[in-house]
Amino acid sequence: MKRWCASVILVALLCACGEREAPPPSMTDTPDAAAVAAALDSDVKALGQLGPAQRRAAEAEFGARLRRDLEACRGTRYENQPVYMLAQWLMVHGGDEGPPEALRLLDRLDILPHPAFRNAGRSLRVEALLRLGRTGDARVVATTLDREVPEFAALRRVAFHEQVGLPAPALPGLAVGGGPADDGQGLVLVCFLQLTDPGSEALVTSLRKALPVSGARLIAAVNGGDMLSAAAASAAWGCEVRWLRQDDPAYAAWRVFGLPCSVLLGPGPQRVIVAVDPRLSDLARLGPAQPAAP
């Protein structure tokens, strides 16, 4: 359930320290391509200044712009940026075809002579492979990436996905508002969030809209702020909230590698992890859960 986020794009920009046959990779510098790249930098930074709702709407429409910019920059030293950003956009907005198309773009990024976004692209490749269920291939890429650029923590992302099918740890954190004791019935979606992130409430709202058909129970596991703030969030968000300390051992038990992230649990006295970071569209298609076996 990955979301297109302007802050992520800006981090990618800092990392920079096809409809027709792609031209040969080149370090050619043209004024037109330079102007396109400069405008893209400026507009991405402007996205980060929008409110959450405006930003989500603008990001959803940004793919067409990225495709145009890529065409304008093909065969120049500025090609890396739109290639990477379009691949990232596809991972969020491209549906089932997003990961395969993103991988094709990342193949192109790998052969471009300019190094910009190359390591960020390798990290995105890990994510795309995981989305396609190619966990073994993702681990191979992540192992090399972690050895060369440990800051990406790519193996932690892989480990998060590798827990699918394993028994779930105990529910994380301290209950501060809403929600019954866990009786093993129905599905449970545990969403790990930063309480102070302005986008957390919007994410919870999206999840609540996606879950009604399945009857799944939503638990927001938050850190940041204090327990009183978490209790207030439970009332405002309309869901169960559990509060975790910054160094809570639950993060290691659930293999959380970054926020936000989510884990879907199946029914039963011993719940099993059935998916990690499920997309909103997948959650919306879930039918009513079967009762847990006695």
PyMOL commands that set and color helices and strands:
alter all, ss='L'
color gray80, all
select helices_A, chain A and resi 6-15+31-47+52-60+62-73+80-93+95-111+118-131+135-148+150-152+154-162+200-210+212-214+227-237+250-253+280-284
alter helices_A, ss='H'
color red, helices_A
select strands_A, chain A and resi 174-177+188-194+217-223+240-243+261-265+273-276
alter strands_A, ss='S'
color yellow, strands_A
deselect
rebuild
show_as cartoon
